[in-house]
């Protein structure tokens, strides 16, 4: 049953019937209802700041007998390939952990030789829709926060391609427990982030509960493999070869945006727009780096990861962005399920919506 306050969190017919999307329809949806008609213009309403607590995520500590809404949402994030989830009321769904964000559009380009397949191979270019957000209870400079960027690649460079295309999604984040990173320029966004649970203080309870649910529905709660990109556009008979680790870094040439207590959404928008002007003026570039060499150490409450031989293989270049209701409540990014062998689909933890190992 749908909770009218949070939308359809569970897997629904809308997810089941997904057969791909058109880049233009996704972009049009994101730009349809911005919170500010012109970002930063005098007289525009303030951006929403949604509180994330045990109650908002799980319904409270003592939620016995209530529907396990976060568990159903976690299963759906793994099983649904949908790019947009409108719901029967066209109001979307609640994003429990990173509810407030800014969406960006641009292109993914791989410019260097690699041993990988699909859209990790040299010469690959794809249209890209991404969402930059901040978790860990903070969105402003100076707060403990965990910046993240998730994205979806469309295997085309035609923004008006006529037929629906299936997308490849990725998930990257800073320390899941939060850091005091000063700006997006300093953030290291990885598919395998560190975890410092008690950096959040009492709010660390949320992370512990979240990890427990993720392990119930999947297997590895803190790493999101990037094999969907390596399988996008790959010939059916070609074996998958995906990098084990990926990180995204703001390119060195990007300026650092000034401002004490600057909201990360305003920071991202400032890279592309002048306040009060609806026309994009600049671009925001991230370098794409990969490696297959990394180690994990520590306890479940303090996970540390070390890496060797990161290699820059390409860029993500964004030329437009929007902070909108549909960007917070309608766009959906699939979380790839864990594979024992990232290159072998038969080793997946979940197959056809069921946890099999």
N, C-alpha and C positions, 0 to 999 in steps of 0.2 A: 504494500500500500504506500502511496506517495504522501510524504509529509508536506503540506502546502507551504510551510515556511522554508524548506530546504530543497524542494524539487525531488525529482526521481534520482536517488543516489544509486540504486541497484541497476543491474543489467536489465535493459528493457527491449521491447521490439524495435525501438529506434536504433539501438546498438546492433541488434541482430540483423537488421536489414541494411546496414551500412555497406556500400559497395564503392566507396571512393568519394572524393569531393573535387570541386573546381576551385582553383586558387581564387578566382574573382569573387565567388560567393562567400568564401571564408573572409576575405578582406572586407567586402561590403558589410558583412555582419559585424565585424569588429568596429568599423567606423560609423555604424548606424546610430549609436546612442552614447556619445561621449559624455562624461560627467561635466566637462566644460566645453562649450561649443567652440571656443578658441582657447587653447591652453595658455594659462597665465594672464589672460586679459582682465583688466579691472572690472569688478562686478560679477565675475564668475563665482559659482559656489565652491566651497572647499572640497577637496577630494575626500572620499570616505576613508575611515580608518576602522577596520573591523577587528574587534577583539577576538583573540584565540585563547580559549580556556578549556579545561577538562569538560566543563558543561557544554560549550559550543561544539566541541568535537565529539564527545562520547555521551553527552546527556548527563554528565556528573559522575562522580566516583561511584556512587551507589546506583548504578543503572540496571540492576538486575530486573529482569522481566520486561525491559524495554527492547524494541527492535535494535539489533546490533548495526546501527546505521553506518558507522565508520568501517566496519568489516565488509558490509555490502558495497560501500563506495570503493574500498581497496580492491575487492574482486573485480568490480567493473573497470577500474583504471587499468587493470591487467588484461581483461578479456575483450574490452571494447576498442575497436579501431576507429570509432567515430571521431571526426574532426570538429563537429558542432553537435551539441546535445541540447536541443531546444526544450524538450519536455512537452506535455500536452497543453500547458498554459503559456508556452513560448517564453517562459521566464528563466529557463535553464536550471541550474543546480548549484548548491552551495559548495564552494571550494574550501574544505575544512582547514587546511594547514597553511596555505599561502593565498588568502582570500583577496588581497589587494595587489594589483600589478599593472604593468604597462606592456602593451603588445607592440611588436615591431614587425616590419616587413622588409625583405631585401633578398639577398642571394647568397648561396653557399658555393664556394669555388675551391677545388683542389688543384694546386698549381705545381706540386712536387711529385716526383716518382715515389710510389709506395708499393709494398707487396700485397696490398689489400684489394678487395673486390667492391663491386657496386659503386656507390657514390663516395667511397674513400679512394678510388683510383684516380690517377692523374688525368686532368682534363674534364673532370665531372663538374657540372654547373647545374644548380637547382634553384628554383624559387623557394623562399624560406619565410615561414611565419614563426615568430618566437614570442615568448612572454618572460619578462624580467620582473622578479618579485623579491620580497624579503620576508623571511620567517624568523623564528626564535623570539617573537614578541616585539620586534622593533623594526621601523622603516626609516628612521632618521639618523643622520650622521651623529656619532657619539654614543648611540645606543648599542647594546649587544644585539646583533642581528645576523641572519644567515642569508646572504644574497644567492639567488639562483636564476638560471636561465634554462628554459625548456624550449624545444623547437620541433618543427615538423618540416620535412623536405618534400616538395612536390617535384617529381621527376620530369621537369619541363622548364624552359625559359620563356614560354609564351604565357603571359599573365591572363590571356583570354582563351586559353585552351578549351575546346568545346566539350570534351568528354570527362567524366569523373575519373580521378586518379587516386590510387591508394598512396598514403604518405608514409614516410619513415620518421619516427619520433625519437628524441633523445632527452635525457634528464641530466643536468649538471648543477652542482651546488657547492657552497663553502661548507666549513665545519657545520654539521647539522645542529650542534648545540649552540652555535653562534660565535661570532668574533666581534672585534671592534674595528674592522676594516674601515678606513677613513673614506674611501671613495670607490666607485666601480673600477677605476683604473688600477687599484691595488688588489682587487678580488681575484682569487684563483678558483675558478669554477670547474669542478671535476666530476666525472661520473662515479668516482670512488672518493668521496670526501672523508675527512676526519670526523670524529664524533666526540664532543666533550659534553656529556649529559648535564653535569652539575654546574656548568657555567650559567645555566638559566636559573639557578637557585631552586625554589620550590616548584617552578614551572617545569623543571626537568621531569616531573611525573608524567607529563604529556608524552615526552619522548619515549619513556619506558613503556607506556601503554601502546603507543604507536608501533614501536619495534615488535612488541608481542603480537599485535594484529598482523603486521606484515609477515612475520614468520609463520603465522597460522595459514595465511592465504598463499604465500609464496615461499621463499627460502632464505634469500640473502637480503636483509632489510636496508643495507647501506650502500650497495653498489648497483648501478643500473647499466647493464651491458649495452654496447652500441652496435650489436650485430644487425639491427634493422637497417642501418645506413649501408652496411656492407652487403646486404641482400637486396637493396632497392635497385631495380634495373638490371640485376644480374641474370645472365642466361640460366635457365632451369638446371642444366646439367653441370654447371660450374660449381665446384666446392666453395663454400663461404670461407672468406678469410677476413676477420675483423680485428682491429687493434684491441688489446685488453683494456687500455686506459686512454681517455681523452680529457684534455683540459682546454678551456677557453679563457683567453686573456685579452683585455682591451689592448689594442695595438699601441705601441710606444708613442706614435705621433699624435694620439688624441689628447687634447688639453684636459686638465683637471678642473672641474667646475667648482667655483667658490661657493661658500655659504655655510655658516654654522647651522647645525641641526637641519640640513637640507634633506628633504624627503627623497628617497632613492628614485621614485617615479619622476619627480621634477628634475633630478639629476640626469636621468636618461633622456628625457625630453629636451633638456638644455643642449645636449650634444647635437641635436638635429634642428631645433627650432629656436627662434628668438621669441621671448615671451610676448604674447599678444598678437603674434603674426602666424596665420594659419599655413603659410607656405614653408615647406622644408628648405632649410638653408645649407645644411651640411650633412655628412654621413657619420655613422658610428661603426667602427671596424673592430672586430675581434679576430685574433689569430687562433687558428685551430692547430693544436699540438697533440701528438699521440706517442705512446710508448707501450712496449710489451713487458717492461721490467718494473716490477713494483712489489713491495712487501708490506704486510699488515702486522702490527704488534699492539700490545696493550690489552685492556679488559673490555667487556661490552659497554662499560660506562665511559671509557676513555680510549677510543680507537685512534691509532696513529698509523699513517701510511707514508712510506718513503718510495721514491722513484728514481730511476736512472734513464739517461739518454732520451729526454723529451725531444721530439723533432717537429718543427713547424712544417705543416703540409699544405696549408691553405688559409682562407679567410672567410669570415661572415661579414658582409657589408650591408648595413641597414640604412635605408634612405627615407623611411616614414615611420611614424609611431602614433599611438593613440592610447588614452586612458579611458576605458569605457565600461559600461555595465556588461555588455556582451563579452568583453575581454576578461572579465572576472567571473562570469556566471554561465557562459554558453560554450566558449571554445574548450576543447578537450584534448589532452595530450596522453596518448597511450604509454603506460609504463611497461617496458619489455620484461617478460617473466624471466627468471633466472634459468640458465642452462649450465649443466655440469661441464659441458664443452661448449663454449660460446659459439663455435662454428657448426654445431650439430643440432638441428632442430629436434631430433628424437630424444635428446637429453633434457628437454625443457621440464621445469617443475610443474607447470600447468599446461595441459593440452585440452583443447575444446572446452574450456571453462571449468576444468576439474583439476585439482591438485593430485598429481600422480606419483610424486616422490618427495 
